């Protein structure tokens, strides 16, 4: 998809996000991958989003969106 980059959510569930610039994205789960095509100008913003975690007794932040791996898009599309 021209001008867009595929990113995935850390869980295989539907996830809606709205950025401060007003753009909205929905990560759609298919074949155990939740994926959305993000405008290239928004990729760094989405990748920098985190969630709180009380992992190992500490209050830490963990990433929730990631770049796709080479096999993720064909698997999500159901072409493999």
PyMOL commands that place a pseudoatom at each C-alpha (Angstrom):
pseudoatom trace, name=CA, resn=UNK, resi=1, chain=A, elem=C, hetatm=0, pos=[0.000, 0.000, 0.000]
pseudoatom trace, name=CA, resn=UNK, resi=2, chain=A, elem=C, hetatm=0, pos=[1.708, 3.170, -1.179]
pseudoatom trace, name=CA, resn=UNK, resi=3, chain=A, elem=C, hetatm=0, pos=[2.486, 5.769, 1.475]
pseudoatom trace, name=CA, resn=UNK, resi=4, chain=A, elem=C, hetatm=0, pos=[1.557, 3.406, 4.295]
pseudoatom trace, name=CA, resn=UNK, resi=5, chain=A, elem=C, hetatm=0, pos=[3.399, 0.982, 6.536]
pseudoatom trace, name=CA, resn=UNK, resi=6, chain=A, elem=C, hetatm=0, pos=[1.952, -2.142, 8.139]
pseudoatom trace, name=CA, resn=UNK, resi=7, chain=A, elem=C, hetatm=0, pos=[2.243, -2.257, 11.921]
pseudoatom trace, name=CA, resn=UNK, resi=8, chain=A, elem=C, hetatm=0, pos=[0.923, -4.838, 14.347]
pseudoatom trace, name=CA, resn=UNK, resi=9, chain=A, elem=C, hetatm=0, pos=[-0.624, -4.640, 17.786]
pseudoatom trace, name=CA, resn=UNK, resi=10, chain=A, elem=C, hetatm=0, pos=[0.883, -6.812, 20.523]
pseudoatom trace, name=CA, resn=UNK, resi=11, chain=A, elem=C, hetatm=0, pos=[-2.370, -8.754, 21.002]
pseudoatom trace, name=CA, resn=UNK, resi=12, chain=A, elem=C, hetatm=0, pos=[-4.493, -10.469, 18.336]
pseudoatom trace, name=CA, resn=UNK, resi=13, chain=A, elem=C, hetatm=0, pos=[-7.568, -8.361, 19.097]
pseudoatom trace, name=CA, resn=UNK, resi=14, chain=A, elem=C, hetatm=0, pos=[-9.174, -5.364, 17.431]
pseudoatom trace, name=CA, resn=UNK, resi=15, chain=A, elem=C, hetatm=0, pos=[-7.616, -2.087, 18.594]
pseudoatom trace, name=CA, resn=UNK, resi=16, chain=A, elem=C, hetatm=0, pos=[-8.760, 1.455, 17.782]
pseudoatom trace, name=CA, resn=UNK, resi=17, chain=A, elem=C, hetatm=0, pos=[-6.434, 4.430, 18.177]
pseudoatom trace, name=CA, resn=UNK, resi=18, chain=A, elem=C, hetatm=0, pos=[-6.870, 8.125, 17.503]
pseudoatom trace, name=CA, resn=UNK, resi=19, chain=A, elem=C, hetatm=0, pos=[-3.777, 10.285, 17.194]
pseudoatom trace, name=CA, resn=UNK, resi=20, chain=A, elem=C, hetatm=0, pos=[-3.471, 13.918, 18.283]
pseudoatom trace, name=CA, resn=UNK, resi=21, chain=A, elem=C, hetatm=0, pos=[-3.527, 14.934, 14.590]
pseudoatom trace, name=CA, resn=UNK, resi=22, chain=A, elem=C, hetatm=0, pos=[-7.038, 13.455, 14.305]
pseudoatom trace, name=CA, resn=UNK, resi=23, chain=A, elem=C, hetatm=0, pos=[-6.083, 10.394, 12.245]
pseudoatom trace, name=CA, resn=UNK, resi=24, chain=A, elem=C, hetatm=0, pos=[-7.760, 7.187, 13.323]
pseudoatom trace, name=CA, resn=UNK, resi=25, chain=A, elem=C, hetatm=0, pos=[-6.628, 3.609, 12.803]
pseudoatom trace, name=CA, resn=UNK, resi=26, chain=A, elem=C, hetatm=0, pos=[-8.217, 0.248, 13.552]
pseudoatom trace, name=CA, resn=UNK, resi=27, chain=A, elem=C, hetatm=0, pos=[-5.985, -2.774, 13.963]
pseudoatom trace, name=CA, resn=UNK, resi=28, chain=A, elem=C, hetatm=0, pos=[-7.954, -5.716, 12.578]
pseudoatom trace, name=CA, resn=UNK, resi=29, chain=A, elem=C, hetatm=0, pos=[-7.244, -9.245, 13.832]
pseudoatom trace, name=CA, resn=UNK, resi=30, chain=A, elem=C, hetatm=0, pos=[-6.909, -11.964, 11.192]
pseudoatom trace, name=CA, resn=UNK, resi=31, chain=A, elem=C, hetatm=0, pos=[-5.040, -15.251, 11.455]
pseudoatom trace, name=CA, resn=UNK, resi=32, chain=A, elem=C, hetatm=0, pos=[-3.764, -14.388, 14.943]
pseudoatom trace, name=CA, resn=UNK, resi=33, chain=A, elem=C, hetatm=0, pos=[-2.238, -11.024, 13.898]
pseudoatom trace, name=CA, resn=UNK, resi=34, chain=A, elem=C, hetatm=0, pos=[-3.774, -7.608, 14.559]
pseudoatom trace, name=CA, resn=UNK, resi=35, chain=A, elem=C, hetatm=0, pos=[-2.584, -5.325, 11.761]
pseudoatom trace, name=CA, resn=UNK, resi=36, chain=A, elem=C, hetatm=0, pos=[-3.247, -1.843, 10.391]
pseudoatom trace, name=CA, resn=UNK, resi=37, chain=A, elem=C, hetatm=0, pos=[-1.821, 0.170, 7.517]
pseudoatom trace, name=CA, resn=UNK, resi=38, chain=A, elem=C, hetatm=0, pos=[-0.458, 3.385, 9.016]
pseudoatom trace, name=CA, resn=UNK, resi=39, chain=A, elem=C, hetatm=0, pos=[0.306, 6.583, 7.093]
pseudoatom trace, name=CA, resn=UNK, resi=40, chain=A, elem=C, hetatm=0, pos=[4.091, 6.871, 6.873]
pseudoatom trace, name=CA, resn=UNK, resi=41, chain=A, elem=C, hetatm=0, pos=[3.958, 10.255, 8.639]
pseudoatom trace, name=CA, resn=UNK, resi=42, chain=A, elem=C, hetatm=0, pos=[2.352, 8.590, 11.694]
pseudoatom trace, name=CA, resn=UNK, resi=43, chain=A, elem=C, hetatm=0, pos=[4.534, 5.480, 12.000]
pseudoatom trace, name=CA, resn=UNK, resi=44, chain=A, elem=C, hetatm=0, pos=[6.962, 6.871, 14.595]
pseudoatom trace, name=CA, resn=UNK, resi=45, chain=A, elem=C, hetatm=0, pos=[4.097, 8.238, 16.687]
pseudoatom trace, name=CA, resn=UNK, resi=46, chain=A, elem=C, hetatm=0, pos=[2.327, 4.871, 16.740]
pseudoatom trace, name=CA, resn=UNK, resi=47, chain=A, elem=C, hetatm=0, pos=[5.534, 2.944, 17.436]
pseudoatom trace, name=CA, resn=UNK, resi=48, chain=A, elem=C, hetatm=0, pos=[6.270, 5.205, 20.424]
pseudoatom trace, name=CA, resn=UNK, resi=49, chain=A, elem=C, hetatm=0, pos=[2.950, 4.399, 22.140]
pseudoatom trace, name=CA, resn=UNK, resi=50, chain=A, elem=C, hetatm=0, pos=[3.276, 2.392, 25.335]
pseudoatom trace, name=CA, resn=UNK, resi=51, chain=A, elem=C, hetatm=0, pos=[1.129, 1.002, 28.110]
pseudoatom trace, name=CA, resn=UNK, resi=52, chain=A, elem=C, hetatm=0, pos=[1.736, 0.770, 31.821]
pseudoatom trace, name=CA, resn=UNK, resi=53, chain=A, elem=C, hetatm=0, pos=[2.935, -2.491, 33.269]
pseudoatom trace, name=CA, resn=UNK, resi=54, chain=A, elem=C, hetatm=0, pos=[3.508, -3.563, 36.847]
pseudoatom trace, name=CA, resn=UNK, resi=55, chain=A, elem=C, hetatm=0, pos=[5.880, -6.227, 35.606]
pseudoatom trace, name=CA, resn=UNK, resi=56, chain=A, elem=C, hetatm=0, pos=[8.222, -7.675, 38.219]
pseudoatom trace, name=CA, resn=UNK, resi=57, chain=A, elem=C, hetatm=0, pos=[6.908, -5.318, 40.890]
pseudoatom trace, name=CA, resn=UNK, resi=58, chain=A, elem=C, hetatm=0, pos=[7.916, -2.144, 39.066]
pseudoatom trace, name=CA, resn=UNK, resi=59, chain=A, elem=C, hetatm=0, pos=[5.862, 0.443, 37.242]
pseudoatom trace, name=CA, resn=UNK, resi=60, chain=A, elem=C, hetatm=0, pos=[7.295, 0.244, 33.733]
pseudoatom trace, name=CA, resn=UNK, resi=61, chain=A, elem=C, hetatm=0, pos=[6.110, 1.148, 30.243]
pseudoatom trace, name=CA, resn=UNK, resi=62, chain=A, elem=C, hetatm=0, pos=[6.022, -1.434, 27.458]
pseudoatom trace, name=CA, resn=UNK, resi=63, chain=A, elem=C, hetatm=0, pos=[5.606, -0.982, 23.721]
pseudoatom trace, name=CA, resn=UNK, resi=64, chain=A, elem=C, hetatm=0, pos=[2.318, -2.121, 22.216]
pseudoatom trace, name=CA, resn=UNK, resi=65, chain=A, elem=C, hetatm=0, pos=[2.833, -1.597, 18.462]
pseudoatom trace, name=CA, resn=UNK, resi=66, chain=A, elem=C, hetatm=0, pos=[5.582, -3.173, 16.387]
pseudoatom trace, name=CA, resn=UNK, resi=67, chain=A, elem=C, hetatm=0, pos=[6.855, -3.315, 12.799]
pseudoatom trace, name=CA, resn=UNK, resi=68, chain=A, elem=C, hetatm=0, pos=[5.633, -6.406, 10.980]
pseudoatom trace, name=CA, resn=UNK, resi=69, chain=A, elem=C, hetatm=0, pos=[7.932, -9.302, 10.169]
pseudoatom trace, name=CA, resn=UNK, resi=70, chain=A, elem=C, hetatm=0, pos=[8.281, -10.353, 6.491]
pseudoatom trace, name=CA, resn=UNK, resi=71, chain=A, elem=C, hetatm=0, pos=[5.814, -13.243, 6.923]
pseudoatom trace, name=CA, resn=UNK, resi=72, chain=A, elem=C, hetatm=0, pos=[3.169, -11.270, 8.871]
pseudoatom trace, name=CA, resn=UNK, resi=73, chain=A, elem=C, hetatm=0, pos=[1.352, -9.511, 6.016]
pseudoatom trace, name=CA, resn=UNK, resi=74, chain=A, elem=C, hetatm=0, pos=[0.904, -12.634, 3.818]
pseudoatom trace, name=CA, resn=UNK, resi=75, chain=A, elem=C, hetatm=0, pos=[-0.249, -14.565, 6.887]
pseudoatom trace, name=CA, resn=UNK, resi=76, chain=A, elem=C, hetatm=0, pos=[-2.685, -11.794, 7.868]
pseudoatom trace, name=CA, resn=UNK, resi=77, chain=A, elem=C, hetatm=0, pos=[-4.002, -11.658, 4.286]
pseudoatom trace, name=CA, resn=UNK, resi=78, chain=A, elem=C, hetatm=0, pos=[-4.355, -15.446, 4.268]
pseudoatom trace, name=CA, resn=UNK, resi=79, chain=A, elem=C, hetatm=0, pos=[-2.102, -15.908, 1.237]
pseudoatom trace, name=CA, resn=UNK, resi=80, chain=A, elem=C, hetatm=0, pos=[0.333, -18.379, 2.853]
for i in range(1, 80): cmd.bond("trace and resi %d" % i, "trace and resi %d" % (i + 1))
show_as sticks, trace
zoom trace
